[in-house]
Amino acid sequence: MSAYDLILQGGTLYDPCAGTMELCDLAIKDGKIAARGKNLNAADAETVMDVTGLIVSPGLIDMHCHVYPVFPYQMPDSLRTINAEEYMFRAGVTTAVDAGTTGWRNFGDFKENVIDATKVRVLAFIDMAAKGMHYPPSEQAVADINPEITAAVANTWSDVIVGVKSAHYWAKHEDADHPIWASIDGAIKAASMSGKIVMVDSIPIVPERSYPDILARLRPGDVHTHVFAQQFPLMDENGRMQPYMLAERERGVHFDVGHGSGSFWFRQAVGCFNQGFWPDTISTDLHHQNVTGPAIDLLYVASKFLAMGMPLQDVLYRVTRAPALSIHRPELGTLDVGACADIAVLRNREGKFGYMDCGGARLTGEGKLECVATLREGEVVFDPEARSMPDWQNAPAPYWTAPGTTRSWTLWK
């Protein structure tokens, strides 16, 4: 029996915990990182994958996406979500954090039919609305906001629920039947009762609920997503960062990209970036309407920050270790020995590339990240260049036997 199941050989290992990138082989055994070091002995592994010239990173974490694909849709304007395995592995994502697609009434179905049934690790923010973002009328129903039940569900499935989401509550005025802070305050209460963080997606739609007011409501560690959307006054009329943005970051509020179909504008992001205000985490808000643009996948969104001038290690940190710490899962986003072998093998292409935003604008800059292979718990789940496979002339018999034979059954079933 071999000492290792697989060795990734010759790659540049990105270690977000140490803040280093260096040539280093990586060995895997029984789904965990078994060893790290230069020139590990290839004879000790059943399979050797040559990753020379490539980046070996912890599996990426998309901490804002929507992966509860329920058909048929209850409403024509319901949130059309995606299949996690279909879209995540090809972008190096091994952990998808669903951002409030379901609430306390339908989270059980999500748990049974998606979270427990997919190879992608799926974690979730539970939405403050009873039926979540999947069912828009529920987001506007004050009667569906129940912090006690939401907290109870979060406590019941605390292993997969990382926080509480407040989203799309479009209160236009203060009245007893539709108070403007009902959703956000409800989310904060439920999160406090369950020991979770809050993620807020809320537009400053009335003067009484301004953007500074929204941020001031959040606790240290809570997350404001869609930070570079056009509706947020991040800069003054002279293009200078608003002081309250810096103050809220200093207080501990986290700012997430949450790209989406309409929530990322270069005219916002570049101005903030050039003044040193970078997002804490990079995420897609991926759903059915933006997988062909402008979000596409997590690597495409991350590459936009490369193009803006963010150093490679800073980009990688914001899609690996930073989201892991934000959602209080420090066991993720690491390649330490003993950690789960969730791995993304990436290529950073040199040259000029163009990127789109949500406002129909282009930015051209250096670099583009591409996924060469993805491993989930040590299993190669995406390998379009066949780096983990033998050359066809030397392939073992099961690759050649016809369907229906005894030996081929394990291959074809």
Buried (B, 14 or more C-beta within 10 A) or exposed (E): EEBBBBBBBBBBBBBBBEEEBEEBBBBBBEBBBBBBEEEBEEEBBEBBBBBEEBBBBBBBBBBBBBBBBBEEBEEEEBBBBBBBBEBBBBBBBBBBBBBBBBBBBBBEEBBEEBBEEBBBBBBBBBBBBBBBBBBBEBBBBBEBBBBEBBBBBBBBBEEBBBBBBBBBBBBEEEEEEBBBBBBBBBBBBBBBBBEBBBBBBBBBBBEEBBBBBBBEBBEEBBBBBBBBBBEBBBBEEEEEBBEBBEEBBEEEBBBBBBBBBBBBBBBBBBBBBEBEBBBBBBBBBBBBBBBEEBBBBBBBBBBBBBBBEBEBBBBBBBBBBBBBBBBEBEEBBBBEEEBBBBBBBBBBEEEEBEBBBBEEEEBEBBBBBBBBBBBBBBBBBBBEEEBBEEEEEEEEEEEEBEEEEEEBEEEEE
